[in-house]
């Protein structure tokens, strides 16, 4: 079990910061209905909902599936919007898998099982492919808690916006497609490579309203080639509540091996 947990843990450096993922598949759209909203209006609505969130605390189930391996555990998150995120991952029987802190500019992840600390700048994490480059670092923390939104520059590449069968909207970007529901919430975001093959798929489901903010209780991130999938089902969510000072830290023992990202 310990060996599986160690192997699975390595994927968190890719998946947990990438609860933000971007995407490109097809969906049935009504070609007869006119485009009733433009990208700027949709972006404004997405930001309005995200703008209501000041703090975020949650705990839930974590499921990781990779080829030949799987892990079921728990994840705890504390975030102060827009720039501070703390998370803790526990495996079966409460095994401490990893603790991490992330911000707009830096990333740290410590594994007590291996006594290893990974550290790097936000830009280095993006360069190594752990976080899609299309994600603006200014909304990184929001993306992790389930409210990703595209940068202004990304929306400049918009090809079209169409009305989907269920009354929501489908936004077509270069190599990316976003699905936005009637409330202006992103429910799916997919990114493809230049050949049209899917790279990442982010999905948000079971939205609830907490503290005036709509948030997904279920987040699923899928990476392709090779296929890996992470699912988070939040059982407890608290928003806009005070978070004690000092939450944004990791206790790192002396002599830990450090790996620069």
TORTIPA-734960 format. One record per residue: residue number from 1; x negated, y negated, z of N, C-alpha, C in turn; residue in one letter. Coordinates in steps of 0.001 Angstrom, whole numbers, plus 524288, in hexadecimal, padded with zeros to 5 digits. Each point is the difference from the previous one (the first is absolute). Example, Ala and Ser with C-alpha at 12.3 -4.5 7.8 and 13.67 -1.06 7.14 Angstrom:
<pts>
PT   pos     npx     npy     npz    capx    capy    capz     cpx     cpy     cpz   code
PT     1   7CC7A   8163A   81E78   8037A   7FB5A   80000   7FC7C   7FB50   80000      A
PT     2   8015E   7FBE6   7FD30   7FCCC   7FB5A   8003C   80302   7FBBE   802DA      S
</pts>
This chain:
<pts>
PT   pos     npx     npy     npz    capx    capy    capz     cpx     cpy     cpz   code
PT     1   7FCC5   804C6   80000   8033B   7FB3A   80000   7FCAC   7FB15   80000      X
PT     2   7FBCC   80004   80342   7FC9E   7FB73   8005C   7FD99   7FEC2   7FAB6      X
PT     3   7FE49   8041E   7FD27   7FD90   7FF2B   7FAEF   803CC   7FD79   7FC34      X
PT     4   804E6   801C1   80008   803EB   7FDA9   7FC8E   800F3   7FA56   8015A      X
PT     5   80037   7FEE7   8050C   800DA   7FA9B   801AA   7FB8A   7FC85   7FE36      X
PT     6   7FB23   801FC   80058   7FB78   7FCF3   7FE4F   80043   7FED4   7FA33      X
PT     7   801A3   803E4   7FCEC   8005E   7FF28   7FA62   80463   7FC35   7FEA9      X
PT     8   80474   800C4   8028C   8046B   7FC9A   7FEF2   7FEC0   7FA6F   8017B      X
PT     9   7FD30   7FF42   80449   7FEDD   7FABE   801F5   7FD49   7FCAC   7FBF3      X
PT    10   7FCCB   8026E   7FCB7   7FD21   7FCFE   7FC1F   803A1   7FD5A   7FC1A      X
PT    11   8049A   80234   7FF41   8039F   7FDB3   7FC4D   802A2   7FB1D   80230      X
PT    12   7FFEC   7FF5E   8052E   80297   7FB6E   80234   7FD4E   7FAF9   7FE5F      X
PT    13   7FAEA   80033   7FF0A   7FD45   7FB55   7FE36   80219   7FE46   7FABB      X
PT    14   80247   803B8   7FD21   80259   7FEA3   7FB01   805B5   7FE98   800B3      X
PT    15   802DF   8033C   802FC   805A3   7FF6B   80028   80201   7FBE1   803BD      X
PT    16   7FDE5   7FFC2   804C3   8023F   7FC65   803BF   7FF5B   7FA5A   7FE44      X
PT    17   7FB43   7FE4E   7FE46   7FFCC   7FAB3   7FDF0   80343   7FF79   7FB1F      X
PT    18   80132   8044E   7FD82   802CF   7FFA9   7FB1A   805C0   8010C   80083      X
PT    19   8021C   7FEB7   804B5   805A3   80072   8007C   80240   7FB96   7FCD1      X
PT    20   7FD06   7FE21   7FC97   800E5   7FB32   7FD3D   80044   8011D   7FA43      X
PT    21   80040   8047F   7FE4D   7FE92   801AA   7FAD3   8032E   7FD76   7FBA9      X
PT    22   7FDC2   80050   7FB47   80293   7FDCD   7FB7A   800E0   80404   7FBB9      X
PT    23   80333   7FF6F   7FBE3   8017D   803E5   7FC62   80179   7FFCB   7FA73      X
PT    24   804AB   805EA   7FB17   80196   7FF2B   7FA8D   8035B   80434   7FDAE      X
PT    25   80390   80234   80266   80316   803CC   7FD42   804C6   7FD67   7FDB8      X
PT    26   8039A   80319   7FE03   8049F   7FDD7   7FD93   804B0   800E9   80379      X
PT    27   80402   7FCC7   7FF2A   804E9   80087   802D2   8044B   7FE7B   7FC3A      X
PT    28   804A5   8022D   8008C   80447   7FE92   7FC88   80196   7FA67   80111      X
PT    29   7FFCA   7FCB2   7FC09   80199   7FA96   8008B   80434   7FECF   7FC16      X
PT    30   8035C   7FC69   8015A   80435   7FE6E   7FC8A   7FE08   7FBE9   7FC3F      X
PT    31   7FF72   80166   7FB15   7FE25   7FC48   7FC1F   8042E   7FBF4   7FEAA      X
PT    32   804F4   80120   80152   80439   7FC7C   7FE99   8007F   7FB6F   803C1      X
PT    33   7FE6B   800C4   804EB   80078   7FBDE   803DC   7FBA1   7FC06   7FF5C      X
PT    34   8012F   7FAFD   8006A   7FBF1   7FC06   7FF55   7FC84   7FFB9   804C2      X
PT    35   7FB86   7FD8B   7FF50   7FC6A   7FF10   80455   80236   7FB82   80336      X
PT    36   80243   80101   80480   80286   7FBEA   8030B   7FC3B   7FD5C   803BE      X
PT    37   7FB65   80238   800AB   7FC1A   7FD93   8035A   7FAB3   8002D   7FD4B      X
PT    38   7FCCE   7FC11   80118   7FABA   8000B   7FDDB   7FC2C   801B8   8043F      X
PT    39   7FB28   80130   7FE8F   7FC34   801E5   803D4   7FF30   7FC4E   80495      X
PT    40   8000C   7FAE3   7FEF8   7FF20   7FC2F   80423   8044C   8003B   8041D      X
PT    41   804E6   800BC   7FE50   8045D   8005A   803B1   7FF93   804E9   80357      X
PT    42   7FE8E   80457   7FD87   7FF68   804D7   802E9   7FB87   7FFA3   803E5      X
PT    43   7FBAB   7FDB3   7FE68   7FB8B   7FF69   8037E   80163   7FC9E   804A7      X
PT    44   8031A   7FBF4   7FF11   801B0   7FC86   8043A   8033C   802F3   80407      X
PT    45   80387   80369   7FE26   80339   8030C   80392   7FCD4   803E4   8032A      X
PT    46   7FC2A   8027A   7FD74   7FC9B   803BF   802B0   7FCF9   7FD4A   80456      X
PT    47   7FE00   7FB5F   7FED1   7FCEC   7FD18   803D9   80369   7FDDF   8046A      X
PT    48   804D8   7FEC4   7FED8   8037C   7FDF1   80406   800E5   8040B   80440      X
PT    49   800DA   804E8   7FE6F   800BF   80428   803D4   7FAFA   800E9   80316      X
PT    50   7FB94   80055   7FD4B   7FAFE   800E5   8029C   7FE95   7FB80   8039E      X
PT    51   80198   7FB44   7FE91   7FEB2   7FB6C   80319   8028B   7FFE9   8055E      X
PT    52   803FD   8033F   800D6   8029F   8003B   80519   7FD0B   8035F   803E8      X
PT    53   7FC3B   80303   7FE1C   7FD29   80390   8036B   7FB30   7FD5D   80259      X
PT    54   7FFB4   7FFFE   80539   7FB86   7FDAA   802BB   7FCAD   80422   802BC      X
PT    55   80298   803D8   80272   7FD20   8045B   8025D   802D6   80518   7FEC8      X
PT    56   7FD1C   80452   80038   80224   80517   7FE99   7FD91   8042B   8037F      X
PT    57   8034F   80326   80278   7FE36   8046D   8031D   8034C   804BA   7FE73      X
PT    58   7FD66   80461   7FEF8   802F3   80498   7FE5B   7FD13   804FE   80145      X
PT    59   80303   8042B   8005D   7FDD2   80537   800DC   8036A   803D2   7FCFC      X
PT    60   7FD86   803D3   7FDA4   80311   803B8   7FD07   7FD01   804D8   7FE77      X
PT    61   80284   80339   7FCD9   7FDAD   804D9   7FE32   7FC9A   7FEF3   7FB34      X
PT    62   7FBCB   802E6   7FFB4   7FC67   7FF89   7FBA0   7FF41   8055A   7FD84      X
PT    63   800B4   80048   7FADF   7FF47   804E5   7FD24   7FC34   7FEFC   7FB86      X
PT    64   7FBEB   80325   7FFCE   7FC23   7FF85   7FBD0   7FFBE   80526   7FD18      X
PT    65   8007A   7FFC3   7FAD5   7FFAE   804AB   7FCC5   7FBCB   7FF48   7FBD7      X
PT    66   7FC4E   8038C   7FFE1   7FC07   8001B   7FBF0   7FF8C   80599   7FE1F      X
PT    67   7FD06   800D3   7FBEF   7FF83   8053F   7FDD2   7FDA0   803B2   80406      X
PT    68   802F6   803D4   8019B   7FE15   803F2   8039C   7FFE9   7FE65   805B0      X
PT    69   801AC   7FB2D   80139   7FFDB   7FE39   80568   804D3   7FCBA   8013C      X
PT    70   80140   7FFC5   80506   80458   7FCC1   801B1   7FF53   7FE7B   805AF      X
PT    71   80255   7FBB5   80173   7FFA8   7FE38   80568   8051D   7FD70   80192      X
PT    72   801D1   80159   8049D   80484   7FD6D   8024F   7FE42   7FDB0   80530      X
PT    73   800CE   7FAF4   8009B   7FE64   7FD63   804C5   8033D   7FB2E   800F7      X
PT    74   7FDB3   7FC42   802B1   802B8   7FB1E   80127   7FC83   7FB68   7FE9F      X
PT    75   80277   7FB95   7FF12   7FD2C   7FB2E   7FEED   80271   7FB9F   80331      X
PT    76   7FCB7   7FCC5   8024D   801C0   7FB70   802F7   7FD8E   7FB2C   7FD7D      X
PT    77   8030D   7FBE6   7FF6E   7FE22   7FB33   7FD79   8019C   7FB45   8032C      X
PT    78   7FC6B   7FC47   80070   80122   7FAD9   8022E   7FDCA   7FC00   7FC34      X
PT    79   80306   7FC03   7FEC6   7FE29   7FC18   7FC43   801DD   7FA96   80183      X
PT    80   7FC93   7FC4A   7FF5D   80167   7FA81   8008D   7FF61   7FD91   7FA9A      X
PT    81   8044D   7FE29   7FDE6   80008   7FDEC   7FAB1   7FDA3   7FA83   7FFFE      X
PT    82   7FC76   7FEB7   7FC5F   7FECB   8030F   7FB51   7FAC8   802CB   80016      X
PT    83   7FD15   7FFEC   80460   7FA86   80167   7FF7A   7FDD6   8042C   803AC      X
PT    84   80338   802D0   802FF   7FDD4   803C9   803B4   80337   80509   80010      X
PT    85   7FD56   80469   7FF1C   802A5   8050A   7FFFD   7FCC6   803FD   80309      X
PT    86   80290   802BA   803B4   7FD99   80438   80303   80334   804E4   7FF1F      X
PT    87   7FD58   80477   7FF36   802E1   804E6   7FF62   7FD14   80477   8029A      X
PT    88   802FD   803EA   801A6   7FDD0   804AE   80275   802A5   804C0   7FDAC      X
PT    89   7FCE7   803D7   7FE8D   801F7   804C7   7FD9A   7FEBF   8049D   8038D      X
PT    90   803F5   80319   8013B   7FF50   804A5   8033B   801E1   804CC   7FD0F      X
PT    91   7FD0C   80430   8006F   8016A   804D6   7FD6C   80322   80387   80395      X
PT    92   8005B   80506   7FEB5   802D2   803BA   80357   7FDB8   80020   8057A      X
PT    93   8035D   800DD   803D6   7FE73   80058   8057D   7FD7D   7FAFD   801FA      X
PT    94   8012E   7FB9D   7FD56   7FDFB   7FAFB   801CA   7FA43   7FF16   7FEDA      X
PT    95   7FDBB   802FC   7FC62   7FA81   7FF4B   7FE9A   7FF23   7FA89   7FDCF      X
PT    96   7FC2C   7FD29   80223   7FED0   7FAB6   7FE48   7FD01   80043   7FAD8      X
PT    97   802AE   7FEE1   7FBB9   7FD97   8005F   7FAD3   7FCEE   7FB12   7FEB0      X
PT    98   80272   7FB72   80090   7FD53   7FB2C   7FE98   802E3   7FB50   8022F      X
PT    99   7FD10   7FBCD   800D4   80224   7FAF6   8017A   7FD99   7FBEC   7FC5F      X
PT   100   80338   7FC6C   7FE16   7FDF6   7FC23   7FC5A   80222   7FA98   800FE      X
PT   101   7FD09   7FC10   7FE5C   801D6   7FA9B   80002   7FEBA   7FDAF   7FAA8      X
PT   102   803C1   7FD17   7FDF7   7FF6F   7FDD0   7FAC9   801D4   7FA52   80004      X
PT   103   7FD8B   7FCE1   7FCBD   8018A   7FA87   7FF64   7FF77   7FE8A   7FA49      X
PT   104   800BF   7FB07   7FED1   7FF8A   7FE3F   7FA9F   7FA79   8009A   7FDEE      X
PT   105   7FC24   80007   80382   7FA95   80000   7FE42   7FCD9   804BF   801B6      X
PT   106   801AF   802DA   803F8   7FCD7   80449   80200   80333   804EA   80104      X
PT   107   7FD2E   80462   8007A   80286   80503   80115   7FC5D   80357   8034E      X
PT   108   80220   8024A   80439   7FD0F   80390   80364   8035C   804CD   80106      X
PT   109   7FD9A   80499   7FFCA   802C4   804CB   80147   7FC4C   80384   8030A      X
PT   110   801A2   801A1   804C0   7FCAC   8033C   80356   80278   80553   800D1      X
PT   111   7FCCE   80424   7FF4C   801B9   80559   800E8   7FD04   80241   804A1      X
PT   112   80290   800D8   8046E   7FD56   80253   8047E   7FE77   805AE   7FF13      X
PT   113   802BB   802BD   7FC89   7FEB5   80568   7FEE2   7FA97   80079   7FD8C      X
PT   114   7FEB9   7FC57   7FC94   7FAF6   80022   7FD5E   7FC30   7FBFD   80233      X
PT   115   80202   7FCB3   80391   7FCD2   7FBCD   80231   7FDB1   7FC9F   7FBA6      X
PT   116   80368   7FE78   7FC5A   7FE6E   7FCEA   7FB7D   8035F   7FB15   7FFAF      X
PT   117   7FD8A   7FBAF   7FEA8   802AE   7FB0B   7FF34   7FF46   7FE56   7FA59      X
PT   118   80454   7FF3B   7FD41   7FFCB   7FDD2   7FAC2   80130   7FA2D   80061      X
PT   119   7FCF3   7FCD1   7FD62   800E6   7FA64   80037   7FEC3   7FD82   7FABE      X
PT   120   802B9   7FBBB   7FEE7   7FF09   7FD38   7FB1D   8036A   7FB33   7FFA0      X
PT   121   7FF0E   7FCEE   7FC07   80331   7FB62   7FF06   804CA   8019A   7FCD9      X
PT   122   803CF   7FC97   7FFCF   804AB   80140   7FCF1   7FE82   800CB   7FA4A      X
PT   123   7FC83   7FCAE   7FDF9   7FE73   80065   7FA80   7FD3C   8052E   7FEE1      X
PT   124   7FCDF   801F5   803B7   7FD48   804FB   7FF23   803D9   8048F   7FFE7      X
PT   125   80417   7FFA3   80333   80407   80410   7FFFF   802CA   8001E   7FAC3      X
PT   126   80113   7FB55   7FDCF   80291   7FFA7   7FAE4   7FC73   80227   7FBBB      X
PT   127   7FAF9   7FE76   8001E   7FC44   801AC   7FC03   7FF6A   805E9   7FFD0      X
PT   128   8005E   80293   8047E   7FF72   805B0   80030   8051B   802D5   7FED2      X
PT   129   8041D   7FCFE   7FEDD   804E7   80267   7FE70   8038F   801AD   80462      X
PT   130   7FEC4   7FE97   804EF   80350   80184   8045A   80510   7FCD8   80017      X
PT   131   7FFCF   7FB4A   7FDE9   80499   7FCA9   7FF8C   80035   7FE04   7FA6D      X
PT   132   80476   8005B   7FD54   80061   7FE1B   7FAA2   7FE7C   7FA43   7FF98      X
PT   133   7FCE0   7FEB0   7FC27   7FE29   7FAA5   7FF62   8044B   7FC19   7FEE9      X
PT   134   8048A   801CE   7FE16   8043D   7FC65   7FECA   80281   7FDC0   804E6      X
PT   135   7FEFC   80279   80485   8024B   7FE26   804D7   7FCD1   7FB69   80211      X
PT   136   802AD   7FBAA   800C8   7FD79   7FB5A   80219   7FEDA   800D9   805CD      X
PT   137   7FB3A   7FEDC   801A9   7FE92   80105   80574   80343   7FCDC   803D3      X
PT   138   80242   7FBA8   7FE41   80313   7FCBB   8038B   804FD   802B6   801BF      X
PT   139   801C7   8040F   7FD2F   804B6   802C7   801BF   7FECC   805AF   80158      X
PT   140   7FB07   8011B   8011C   7FE66   80560   8010F   802D9   80254   804AE      X
PT   141   8002F   7FD23   80450   8027A   80210   804B9   805CC   800F2   7FF0E      X
PT   142   80297   7FC69   7FD52   8058B   800C1   7FEC0   800C8   804E6   7FCB8      X
PT   143   7FC7D   800F8   7FC6F   80077   80497   7FCA8   7FFBC   80504   8032E      X
PT   144   7FC92   8001E   803EC   7FF5B   804A3   80333   804E7   80131   80332      X
PT   145   802AB   7FBFE   801D6   80499   800F9   8033A   804E3   800EF   7FCB4      X
PT   146   7FF73   7FFDE   7FAD0   80464   8016F   7FCA3   80266   7FBA2   7FCE3      X
PT   147   7FD74   7FB6D   7FFBE   8021E   7FB9F   7FD0B   7FC0A   7FDF2   7FC06      X
PT   148   7FE7B   8033F   7FC3F   7FC3E   7FE2F   7FC18   80283   7FC18   7FC50      X
PT   149   7FCFB   7FC4D   7FE1B   801F5   7FCAF   7FBCB   7FB74   7FE70   7FC82      X
PT   150   8010D   7FF3C   7FB03   7FBD8   7FED5   7FC43   7FDEC   7FA78   800BA      X
PT   151   7FB3A   7FF32   7FE3C   7FDBD   7FAC7   8001A   8024D   7FCC8   7FB8E      X
PT   152   7FF6F   7FAE6   80056   801EE   7FC8D   7FBDB   7FD64   8013D   7FACC      X
PT   153   7FAF0   80115   8001B   7FD33   80114   7FB2A   801EC   80501   7FD6E      X
PT   154   80195   803D5   8032E   80206   804D7   7FDC9   80525   7FF07   7FD30      X
PT   155   80340   7FC85   80234   80509   7FEE3   7FD92   7FF74   7FCEF   7FAF3      X
PT   156   7FB87   7FD99   7FF1F   7FF1C   7FD3F   7FB19   7FFA0   803CE   7FB72      X
PT   157   7FF1C   8050D   8012B   7FF78   80401   7FBFE   8051E   802E4   7FF08      X
PT   158   80440   7FDFC   80229   8050B   802A0   7FF83   801D0   80035   7FA55      X
PT   159   8017D   804A3   7FE47   8020B   800A4   7FAB8   805DC   7FEFC   7FFCF      X
PT   160   802E6   80209   803D9   805A8   7FF39   80005   80254   801BD   80527      X
PT   161   804CF   7FE3B   800FC   8030C   801BB   80479   80536   801F2   7FDDF      X
PT   162   8018E   804A6   80179   804EB   8022A   7FE28   80352   801BD   804A0      X
PT   163   80512   80051   7FF14   803AB   801B4   80407   8007C   805E8   7FFBE      X
PT   164   7FF41   8029C   8046A   8005A   805AB   8001B   805AE   801BA   80085      X
PT   165   800E6   804FC   7FF81   80549   8022B   80026   802B6   7FEF1   8052E      X
PT   166   7FD01   7FFE3   80446   80251   7FF36   80531   80083   7FA46   80188      X
PT   167   7FED1   7FC83   7FC57   800AD   7FA71   80115   7FB24   7FD45   801F6      X
PT   168   7FBCE   802EF   800CC   7FB17   7FDA6   80190   7FD03   7FE16   7FB42      X
PT   169   7FAEB   7FF4F   8009C   7FCD9   7FDF9   7FBC1   7FB18   80340   7FF46      X
PT   170   7FE35   80035   7FB28   7FB28   802A3   7FEAE   7FC61   7FBEC   7FDA3      X
PT   171   7FB68   7FF59   80258   7FC3C   7FC1D   7FE35   7FB86   802D6   7FD5A      X
PT   172   7FF10   7FEA0   7FB1E   7FBD8   80280   7FD05   7FB3C   7FC6F   7FFD0      X
PT   173   7FBB1   801D8   80246   7FB19   7FD2E   7FFE8   7FC17   80319   7FCBB      X
PT   174   7FB72   7FDE1   7FF31   7FBFD   802C9   7FD18   7FE1E   8049E   80338      X
PT   175   8010A   804BB   7FE32   7FE8E   804E6   8028C   802DF   800D7   80528      X
PT   176   803F3   7FCDA   80134   802C8   8008F   804EC   805D9   7FF26   7FF38      X
PT   177   8030D   80290   8035D   805A5   7FF59   7FFE9   801E9   7FFA5   8059E      X
PT   178   80372   7FC37   80106   80249   7FF5D   80530   805E3   8008D   7FFA6      X
PT   179   80247   8028C   803F1   805A1   80074   8006A   801C5   7FCD2   804C5      X
PT   180   8039A   7FC6F   7FF39   801F1   7FC89   80420   805DF   800C4   80079      X
PT   181   801F5   800E4   804C1   8059F   800ED   8009B   8030D   7FADB   8002F      X
PT   182   8051C   8006C   800C0   80367   7FB62   7FFE9   7FE9C   7FC0C   80438      X
PT   183   7FDAE   801D7   8043E   7FEA9   7FC85   80455   7FAC1   7FD42   7FF2B      X
PT   184   7FD5A   80152   7FBB8   7FAEC   7FDB2   7FF04   7FB97   802D4   802B9      X
PT   185   800AB   80523   8011A   7FC0B   8031E   802B2   7FD65   803BD   7FC2C      X
PT   186   7FAD3   8003F   8002E   7FD2A   803A5   7FCAC   800CA   80586   80216      X
PT   187   80213   80378   7FCC3   800ED   80565   8018A   7FC2F   803CC   7FD6D      X
PT   188   7FD81   7FE37   7FBCD   7FC30   80353   7FD61   7FC2A   7FC86   7FD0E      X
PT   189   7FB04   801AD   80005   7FBFC   7FCFF   7FD4C   7FC17   803EA   7FDEE      X
PT   190   7FF7C   8002D   7FAE5   7FCC0   803FB   7FD8F   7FBE1   7FD86   7FC81      X
PT   191   7FB6C   8024F   7FFF8   7FBA9   7FE0F   7FCD8   7FDDB   80459   7FC9C      X
PT   192   7FEE7   7FEAB   7FB0A   7FDC1   803B8   7FC52   7FAB1   7FE12   7FE27      X
PT   193   7FD00   80375   7FDCA   7FB1A   7FE60   7FDA7   800F9   7FE3A   7FA65      X
PT   194   7FBDE   7FE9D   7FD4F   8008B   7FDEB   7FAB2   80247   80401   7FC33      X
PT   195   7FF9B   80504   8015F   8021A   80420   7FC9F   805B7   80133   80133      X
PT   196   8022D   7FD45   803E4   8056E   800E3   80167   800DA   8044F   803E8      X
PT   197   7FBC0   8022F   80221   8007F   80429   803E0   80090   7FDA0   80571      X
PT   198   8038D   80205   80338   800DB   7FDBF   80537   7FB42   80095   80389      X
PT   199   7FED5   7FBD9   802F7   7FBBB   80015   803C9   8021D   80003   80593      X
PT   200   80392   7FC6B   8011E   80231   7FF6B   80546   805E0   7FF3E   7FFB1      X
PT   201   802B2   801C7   803F1   8059F   7FF0C   8006D   8014B   7FED3   805AD      X
PT   202   8023A   7FB5B   800FC   801BC   7FE72   80537   805F3   7FFFC   80004      X
PT   203   80255   80255   8040D   805B3   80029   80070   801A6   7FE6B   8057D      X
PT   204   803F5   7FCC0   8005A   80244   7FE7B   804FB   805BE   80175   80013      X
PT   205   801C2   802AF   8041D   80560   801D4   80046   80233   7FF3B   8057A      X
PT   206   80517   800BD   80084   802CA   7FFB4   80501   7FEFD   7FABF   802B9      X
PT   207   80107   7FBD7   7FD3B   7FF0D   7FAC7   80222   803A5   7FEDA   8049D      X
PT   208   7FDCA   7FD82   803F3   802FA   7FE4F   8048F   7FEBB   7FA42   800F6      X
PT   209   80377   7FD66   802C1   7FF1E   7FA7B   8013D   7FE71   7FF8E   805BA      X
PT   210   7FB46   7FE1D   800E9   7FDEA   7FF5B   8053C   7FE0F   7FA6F   800B3      X
PT   211   80245   7FD3D   803CA   7FE55   7FAA5   800F5   800BC   7FC7A   7FB50      X
PT   212   80409   8010E   7FCF1   80114   7FCCD   7FB6D   7FCD1   80171   7FB35      X
PT   213   7FD07   80451   80050   7FCA4   801A0   7FBAB   80199   8056A   7FE1C      X
PT   214   80086   800A3   7FAE1   80109   80528   7FDC2   7FAD3   802DC   7FF47      X
PT   215   7FFA9   804D0   8022F   7FB39   8031A   7FFBE   80159   805A7   7FEAD      X
PT   216   7FC9F   802BD   7FD22   800FA   8058A   7FEEA   7FE75   80368   804A6      X
PT   217   80365   8039C   80179   7FE97   803C7   80419   7FCA3   80451   7FDB2      X
PT   218   800A9   800FC   7FAF9   7FCF3   80418   7FD77   7FC8C   7FD98   7FBC7      X
PT   219   7FAF7   80106   80061   7FC3F   7FE3C   7FC11   7FD30   804CC   7FDEB      X
PT   220   7FFCC   80067   7FAD9   7FD45   80470   7FD9E   7FC2C   7FDE6   7FBEB      X
PT   221   7FB0D   801C0   80079   7FC04   7FE5D   7FC5A   7FDC6   804CE   7FD5D      X
PT   222   7FFF5   7FFF1   7FACB   7FE02   8046F   7FD0E   7FB8E   7FE37   7FC88      X
PT   223   7FBA5   802C2   80035   7FBA7   7FF17   7FC71   7FFAA   804B4   7FC61      X
PT   224   7FE90   7FF04   7FB24   7FFB3   80430   7FC2D   7FA51   800EC   7FE5C      X
PT   225   7FEEA   804C7   7FE5E   7FAE8   80167   7FDC3   7FB74   7FF1F   803B5      X
PT   226   7FF56   8034C   80403   80387   8043C   8018C   80487   7FDE3   80341      X
PT   227   8041A   8030A   80053   804AB   7FE1F   802A5   7FF6D   80053   805E8      X
PT   228   80128   7FBAF   8027C   80010   7FFAE   805B2   804BF   7FCC0   80176      X
PT   229   80279   8014C   8044F   804B3   7FD22   80183   80033   7FF28   805E4      X
PT   230   80161   7FB3C   8017A   800A2   7FEA6   8057E   80591   7FE03   800C5      X
PT   231   802A0   80203   803F3   80551   7FE4E   8014E   80022   7FE2C   805A6      X
PT   232   8023B   7FB70   800EA   800BA   7FDF5   8054A   805D0   7FF34   800E7      X
PT   233   801FC   80249   80428   80576   7FF39   8017F   8000A   7FD70   8055E      X
PT   234   80122   7FAF6   80013   80006   7FD1F   804EB   804C0   80178   80346      X
PT   235   7FF10   80154   804EB   80437   8013F   8039C   8010A   7FB77   803AF      X
PT   236   7FC1E   7FCAF   800B7   80086   7FB63   80356   7FDBE   7FB50   7FD1F      X
PT   237   8030A   7FBE5   7FF82   7FE1F   7FB2F   7FD85   801AE   7FB5C   8034E      X
PT   238   7FC47   7FCAB   80148   80125   7FB23   802C5   7FD84   7FB89   7FCF8      X
PT   239   802FD   7FBE4   7FF26   7FDEC   7FB8C   7FD22   800A1   7FAF8   80320      X
PT   240   7FC61   7FC6F   7FEFB   80028   7FABE   80251   80038   80014   805F5      X
PT   241   7FD6F   803F5   80251   7FF62   8004A   805A4   7FA53   7FEB5   8015F      X
PT   242   7FF35   7FDF2   804A9   7FABA   7FE84   8019F   7FC6C   804CB   8002F      X
PT   243   7FB3E   7FF5E   7FE1D   7FC0C   80413   80045   7FBA8   7FE10   80399      X
PT   244   7FE88   8033D   803C5   7FC1E   7FE67   803D7   7FAC6   7FEC1   7FD72      X
PT   245   7FD4C   7FC42   8023E   7FAC5   7FEAF   7FE1D   7FC68   804B7   800C0      X
PT   246   7FC52   80097   7FC74   7FC5C   80458   8005F   801B1   804D3   7FD10      X
PT   247   80498   7FFD1   7FD7B   801D3   804A7   7FD29   7FC81   80123   7FB54      X
PT   248   7FD72   7FBF3   7FE0D   7FD10   80076   7FB31   7FA48   80155   80120      X
PT   249   7FF20   804BE   801E8   7FAAA   801A8   8011A   7FFAE   805EF   80011      X
PT   250   7FB34   80204   7FF7F   7FEF2   80593   80049   7FB91   800CC   803E2      X
PT   251   8009D   803BB   8037C   7FBC9   8014D   803A1   7FC3E   803BA   7FD40      X
PT   252   7FB63   7FE00   7FEB2   7FC26   8030C   7FD19   7FB5F   8013C   80392      X
PT   253   7FEDB   804EB   800DF   7FBA3   8016B   8037A   7FAB6   7FECD   7FD87      X
PT   254   7FC01   7FFCE   80348   7FAB4   7FF19   7FE0F   7FE18   804D3   7FD09      X
PT   255   7FCA5   7FF15   7FC44   7FDBA   8044E   7FD13   80365   80218   7FB9F      X
PT   256   8045B   7FD66   7FEE2   80365   801DA   7FBD4   7FD5A   7FF4A   7FAB3      X
PT   257   800C8   803BD   7FC82   7FDDE   7FF9A   7FAB0   80362   7FC4D   7FCD3      X
PT   258   7FDA4   7FC34   7FD71   802E2   7FC0A   7FD19   7FF2B   800A9   7FA2C      X
PT   259   8044B   7FFE0   7FD1E   7FFD6   80065   7FA4B   80243   7FB06   7FDB7      X
PT   260   7FCE1   7FD3D   7FCE6   801C4   7FB31   7FD84   8030E   80158   7FB0C      X
PT   261   80488   7FDA8   7FF6C   80333   800E2   7FB56   7FE5F   7FC49   7FBAF      X
</pts>
